[in-house]
Amino acid sequence: MSTEKKEVVKINTPAEMIMEAVKGGADLEKLKGLMELQERWEANQAKKAYHEAMAAFKEKPPKIDKDKTVKYKDVKYNHASLANVVEKITKELSKHGLSASWRTQQNGMISVTCKITHVLGHSEETSLSAP
């Protein structure tokens, strides 16, 4: 009876599966499939990290004052300027591994799109438009 112990390899991630497949001489198609699995796994991890960071940010968001007034015919309202919003949220977002980028467009309407990105790569965006 043999008393040899077999080494048990614990695999936790697709990256570890790829390393084991390469050691075992896996063919290109198998490696391609494992790489696709790795990309999906990383995207899922990034999405989870984004939502966790966003939840942490929302626990104590910065106060943003309405620093501008719009007056046009019978319309009058106060709003927070984009510069004011960026100044207030940038520091707080970065504490959680998040950053914001802004895109503006003017084509009969003014549209502002904010894109929030996590350091692991997941991002989400929303746009607002007005005349």
Accessible surface in RSA format (square Angstrom, percent):
REM  Atomic radii and reference values for relative SASA: ProtOr
REM  Chains: A
REM  Algorithm: Lee & Richards
REM  Probe-radius: 1.40
REM  Slices: 20
REM RES _ NUM      All-atoms   Total-Side   Main-Chain    Non-polar    All polar
REM                ABS   REL    ABS   REL    ABS   REL    ABS   REL    ABS   REL
RES MET A   1   233.42 120.9 149.52  99.0  83.90 199.8 128.92 109.6 104.50 138.4
RES SER A   2    87.35  73.8  53.37  71.2  33.98  78.3  54.84 116.8  32.51  45.5
RES THR A   3   129.46  92.1 101.21 102.6  28.25  67.3  75.42 101.3  54.04  81.7
RES GLU A   4   155.78  89.4 126.37  95.6  29.42  70.0  49.63  96.0 106.15  86.7
RES LYS A   5   199.38  97.3 165.15 101.3  34.23  81.5 112.18 101.0  87.20  92.9
RES LYS A   6   188.04  91.7 165.55 101.6  22.48  53.5 113.58 102.2  74.46  79.3
RES GLU A   7   155.72  89.4 120.32  91.0  35.39  84.3  53.70 103.9 102.02  83.3
RES VAL A   8   134.42  88.5 106.55  96.5  27.87  67.1 109.70  95.3  24.72  67.0
RES VAL A   9    74.76  49.2  50.07  45.3  24.69  59.5  53.39  46.4  21.37  58.0
RES LYS A  10   162.70  79.4 140.07  85.9  22.63  53.9  88.96  80.1  73.74  78.5
RES ILE A  11    75.47  42.9  46.88  34.9  28.59  68.9  46.88  33.8  28.59  77.6
RES ASN A  12    96.96  66.9  66.90  64.7  30.05  72.4  25.91  62.4  71.05  68.7
RES THR A  13    30.93  22.0  28.88  29.3   2.04   4.9  28.20  37.9   2.73   4.1
RES PRO A  14     9.09   6.6   9.09   8.3   0.00   0.0   9.09   7.5   0.00   0.0
RES ALA A  15    41.04  37.7  38.96  60.1   2.08   4.7  40.07  56.4   0.97   2.6
RES GLU A  16    61.71  35.4  60.64  45.9   1.08   2.6  25.22  48.8  36.50  29.8
RES MET A  17    72.49  37.5  69.09  45.7   3.39   8.1  51.06  43.4  21.43  28.4
RES ILE A  18    25.44  14.5  25.44  19.0   0.00   0.0  25.44  18.3   0.00   0.0
RES MET A  19   117.14  60.7 112.85  74.7   4.29  10.2  90.30  76.8  26.84  35.6
RES GLU A  20    54.36  31.2  47.30  35.8   7.06  16.8  15.71  30.4  38.66  31.6
RES ALA A  21    13.00  12.0   2.78   4.3  10.22  23.3  12.38  17.4   0.62   1.6
RES VAL A  22    88.28  58.1  75.05  67.9  13.23  31.9  76.75  66.7  11.53  31.3
RES LYS A  23   151.34  73.8 112.15  68.8  39.18  93.3  81.60  73.4  69.74  74.3
RES GLY A  24    68.15  84.0   0.00   N/A  68.15  84.0  36.07  99.0  32.08  71.8
RES GLY A  25    63.31  78.1   0.00   N/A  63.31  78.1  35.70  98.0  27.61  61.8
RES ALA A  26    26.42  24.3   2.59   4.0  23.83  54.2  12.77  18.0  13.66  36.2
RES ASP A  27    94.98  66.5  82.02  81.6  12.95  30.6  45.36 106.8  49.62  49.5
RES LEU A  28   141.26  78.7 134.27  96.1   6.99  17.6 135.16  94.9   6.10  16.4
RES GLU A  29   123.72  71.0 115.62  87.5   8.10  19.3  59.29 114.7  64.43  52.6
RES LYS A  30   122.79  59.9 111.27  68.3  11.52  27.4  65.95  59.4  56.85  60.6
RES LEU A  31    38.88  21.7  38.88  27.8   0.00   0.0  38.88  27.3   0.00   0.0
RES LYS A  32   113.77  55.5 108.44  66.5   5.33  12.7  60.21  54.2  53.56  57.0
RES GLY A  33    36.46  45.0   0.00   N/A  36.46  45.0  30.01  82.3   6.46  14.5
RES LEU A  34    18.64  10.4  18.03  12.9   0.61   1.5  18.12  12.7   0.52   1.4
RES MET A  35    92.87  48.1  92.87  61.5   0.00   0.0  81.82  69.6  11.04  14.6
RES GLU A  36    77.27  44.4  76.15  57.6   1.13   2.7  26.27  50.8  51.00  41.6
RES LEU A  37    58.66  32.7  58.66  42.0   0.00   0.0  58.66  41.2   0.00   0.0
RES GLN A  38    19.92  11.1  19.92  14.6   0.00   0.0  10.73  22.8   9.19   7.0
RES GLU A  39   107.71  61.8 101.32  76.7   6.39  15.2  37.78  73.1  69.93  57.1
RES ARG A  40   148.21  62.2 140.26  71.5   7.94  18.9  75.87 103.7  72.34  43.8
RES TRP A  41    87.71  35.2  82.20  39.8   5.51  12.9  70.23  37.4  17.48  28.4
RES GLU A  42    89.68  51.5  84.97  64.3   4.72  11.2  30.08  58.2  59.60  48.7
RES ALA A  43    62.36  57.3  50.96  78.6  11.40  25.9  58.98  83.1   3.38   9.0
RES ASN A  44    71.60  49.4  66.92  64.7   4.68  11.3  19.36  46.6  52.24  50.5
RES GLN A  45    63.47  35.5  60.70  44.4   2.77   6.6  11.94  25.4  51.53  39.1
RES ALA A  46     5.79   5.3   5.67   8.7   0.12   0.3   5.67   8.0   0.12   0.3
RES LYS A  47    99.03  48.3  99.03  60.8   0.00   0.0  41.60  37.4  57.42  61.2
RES LYS A  48   121.19  59.1 112.60  69.1   8.59  20.4  77.02  69.3  44.17  47.0
RES ALA A  49    24.14  22.2  16.82  26.0   7.33  16.7  22.38  31.5   1.76   4.7
RES TYR A  50    10.28   4.8  10.28   5.9   0.00   0.0   2.55   1.9   7.73   9.5
RES HIS A  51    86.01  47.0  80.74  56.1   5.27  13.5  60.20  62.0  25.81  30.0
RES GLU A  52   134.92  77.5 124.78  94.4  10.14  24.1  44.41  85.9  90.51  73.9
RES ALA A  53    10.25   9.4   4.66   7.2   5.60  12.7   9.93  14.0   0.32   0.8
RES MET A  54    27.82  14.4  27.82  18.4   0.00   0.0  24.05  20.4   3.77   5.0
RES ALA A  55    58.65  53.9  49.52  76.4   9.13  20.8  55.14  77.7   3.51   9.3
RES ALA A  56    36.84  33.9  30.28  46.7   6.56  14.9  31.28  44.0   5.56  14.7
RES PHE A  57    23.91  12.0  22.83  14.1   1.09   2.8  23.26  14.1   0.65   1.9
RES LYS A  58   136.95  66.8 121.06  74.3  15.89  37.8  67.84  61.1  69.11  73.6
RES GLU A  59   150.22  86.2 112.68  85.2  37.54  89.4  43.69  84.5 106.54  87.0
RES LYS A  60   169.50  82.7 162.71  99.8   6.78  16.2 108.89  98.0  60.60  64.6
RES PRO A  61    78.09  56.9  62.00  56.5  16.09  58.5  62.00  51.2  16.09 100.0
RES PRO A  62    32.24  23.5  11.99  10.9  20.25  73.6  21.81  18.0  10.43  64.8
RES LYS A  63   161.11  78.6 141.66  86.9  19.45  46.3 121.06 109.0  40.05  42.7
RES ILE A  64    58.76  33.4  34.07  25.4  24.69  59.5  34.07  24.5  24.69  67.0
RES ASP A  65    68.44  47.9  65.33  65.0   3.11   7.4  26.93  63.4  41.52  41.4
RES LYS A  66   145.14  70.8 116.53  71.5  28.60  68.1  63.90  57.5  81.24  86.5
RES ASP A  67    70.75  49.6  38.69  38.5  32.06  75.8  34.53  81.3  36.22  36.1
RES LYS A  68   110.03  53.7 105.72  64.9   4.32  10.3  52.95  47.7  57.08  60.8
RES THR A  69    72.71  51.7  41.46  42.0  31.25  74.5  18.58  25.0  54.12  81.8
RES VAL A  70    43.74  28.8  40.44  36.6   3.30   8.0  43.74  38.0   0.00   0.0
RES LYS A  71   148.54  72.5 117.69  72.2  30.85  73.5  64.71  58.2  83.84  89.3
RES TYR A  72   140.41  65.6 135.85  77.3   4.55  11.8 106.46  80.0  33.95  41.9
RES LYS A  73   179.95  87.8 128.47  78.8  51.48 122.6  91.80  82.6  88.15  93.9
RES ASP A  74   151.66 106.2 115.38 114.8  36.27  85.8  41.62  98.0 110.03 109.7
RES VAL A  75    75.07  49.4  70.01  63.4   5.06  12.2  73.45  63.8   1.62   4.4
RES LYS A  76   140.00  68.3 110.61  67.9  29.39  70.0  61.41  55.3  78.59  83.7
RES TYR A  77   113.06  52.8 104.18  59.3   8.88  23.1  77.99  58.6  35.07  43.2
RES ASN A  78    80.12  55.2  68.41  66.1  11.71  28.2   6.61  15.9  73.50  71.0
RES HIS A  79    65.06  35.6  62.99  43.8   2.06   5.3  48.80  50.3  16.26  18.9
RES ALA A  80    30.79  28.3  13.82  21.3  16.97  38.6  13.82  19.5  16.97  45.0
RES SER A  81    16.14  13.6  14.32  19.1   1.82   4.2  13.60  29.0   2.54   3.6
RES LEU A  82    65.96  36.7  54.94  39.3  11.02  27.7  57.48  40.4   8.48  22.8
RES ALA A  83    78.32  72.0  63.15  97.5  15.17  34.5  71.48 100.7   6.83  18.1
RES ASN A  84    16.78  11.6  12.68  12.2   4.10   9.9   7.35  17.7   9.43   9.1
RES VAL A  85    29.37  19.3  29.37  26.6   0.00   0.0  29.37  25.5   0.00   0.0
RES VAL A  86    49.93  32.9  49.80  45.1   0.13   0.3  49.93  43.4   0.00   0.0
RES GLU A  87   131.16  75.3 110.05  83.3  21.12  50.3  44.45  86.0  86.71  70.8
RES LYS A  88    68.02  33.2  59.57  36.5   8.45  20.1  37.65  33.9  30.37  32.3
RES ILE A  89    18.87  10.7  18.87  14.1   0.00   0.0  18.87  13.6   0.00   0.0
RES THR A  90    72.66  51.7  70.44  71.4   2.21   5.3  66.17  88.9   6.49   9.8
RES LYS A  91   142.39  69.5 137.57  84.4   4.82  11.5  84.51  76.1  57.89  61.7
RES GLU A  92    40.37  23.2  40.37  30.5   0.00   0.0   7.57  14.6  32.80  26.8
RES LEU A  93     2.42   1.3   2.42   1.7   0.00   0.0   2.42   1.7   0.00   0.0
RES SER A  94    68.61  58.0  49.74  66.4  18.87  43.5  36.58  77.9  32.03  44.9
RES LYS A  95   128.59  62.7  89.58  55.0  39.01  92.9  64.68  58.2  63.91  68.1
RES HIS A  96    55.84  30.5  42.09  29.3  13.75  35.2  34.14  35.2  21.70  25.3
RES GLY A  97    19.97  24.6   0.00   N/A  19.97  24.6  16.71  45.9   3.26   7.3
RES LEU A  98     4.30   2.4   0.00   0.0   4.30  10.8   1.02   0.7   3.29   8.9
RES SER A  99    64.95  54.9  60.43  80.6   4.52  10.4  43.71  93.1  21.23  29.7
RES ALA A 100    31.58  29.0   2.44   3.8  29.14  66.3   3.00   4.2  28.58  75.7
RES SER A 101    60.29  50.9  54.61  72.9   5.68  13.1  47.53 101.2  12.76  17.9
RES TRP A 102    76.32  30.6  41.72  20.2  34.60  81.3  42.50  22.7  33.82  54.9
RES ARG A 103   118.06  49.6 112.41  57.3   5.65  13.5  59.98  82.0  58.08  35.2
RES THR A 104    82.61  58.8  60.08  60.9  22.53  53.7  27.27  36.6  55.33  83.6
RES GLN A 105   113.90  63.7 104.78  76.6   9.12  21.7  31.68  67.4  82.22  62.4
RES GLN A 106   147.11  82.3 112.96  82.6  34.15  81.3  29.91  63.7 117.20  88.9
RES ASN A 107   138.97  95.8 117.57 113.6  21.40  51.5  29.84  71.8 109.13 105.5
RES GLY A 108    77.81  96.0   0.00   N/A  77.81  96.0  44.29 121.5  33.52  75.1
RES MET A 109    86.27  44.7  83.32  55.1   2.95   7.0  65.19  55.4  21.07  27.9
RES ILE A 110    83.51  47.5  81.32  60.6   2.19   5.3  81.32  58.6   2.19   5.9
RES SER A 111    22.90  19.4  22.57  30.1   0.34   0.8   6.87  14.6  16.03  22.5
RES VAL A 112    41.92  27.6  39.54  35.8   2.38   5.7  39.54  34.4   2.38   6.5
RES THR A 113     8.33   5.9   7.61   7.7   0.72   1.7   0.52   0.7   7.81  11.8
RES CYS A 114    19.05  14.4  17.48  19.5   1.57   3.7   8.98  22.7  10.07  10.9
RES LYS A 115    79.42  38.7  79.10  48.5   0.32   0.8  23.23  20.9  56.20  59.9
RES ILE A 116    22.30  12.7  22.30  16.6   0.00   0.0  22.30  16.1   0.00   0.0
RES THR A 117    40.82  29.0  39.50  40.0   1.33   3.2  32.10  43.1   8.73  13.2
RES HIS A 118    16.31   8.9  14.28   9.9   2.03   5.2   5.89   6.1  10.42  12.1
RES VAL A 119   118.99  78.3  81.31  73.6  37.68  90.8  90.63  78.8  28.36  76.9
RES LEU A 120   108.97  60.7  82.04  58.7  26.92  67.7  86.03  60.4  22.94  61.7
RES GLY A 121    51.72  63.8   0.00   N/A  51.72  63.8  30.16  82.8  21.57  48.3
RES HIS A 122    38.90  21.3  31.96  22.2   6.93  17.7  25.72  26.5  13.17  15.3
RES SER A 123    35.83  30.3  18.97  25.3  16.86  38.8   0.52   1.1  35.30  49.5
RES GLU A 124    71.33  41.0  62.13  47.0   9.20  21.9  33.25  64.3  38.08  31.1
RES GLU A 125    94.19  54.1  61.35  46.4  32.84  78.2  30.07  58.2  64.12  52.3
RES THR A 126    92.73  66.0  84.95  86.1   7.78  18.5  64.44  86.6  28.29  42.8
RES SER A 127    60.99  51.5  37.68  50.3  23.32  53.7  25.79  54.9  35.20  49.3
RES LEU A 128   139.74  77.8 134.97  96.6   4.77  12.0 137.86  96.8   1.88   5.1
RES SER A 129    66.09  55.8  31.93  42.6  34.16  78.7  19.22  40.9  46.87  65.7
RES ALA A 130    50.86  46.8  49.52  76.4   1.34   3.0  50.62  71.3   0.24   0.6
RES PRO A 131   138.89 101.2  95.02  86.6  43.87 159.5 112.98  93.3  25.91 161.1
END  Absolute sums over single chains surface
CHAIN  1 A    10558.7       8577.9       1980.8       6069.2       4489.4
END  Absolute sums over all chains
TOTAL         10558.7       8577.9       1980.8       6069.2       4489.4
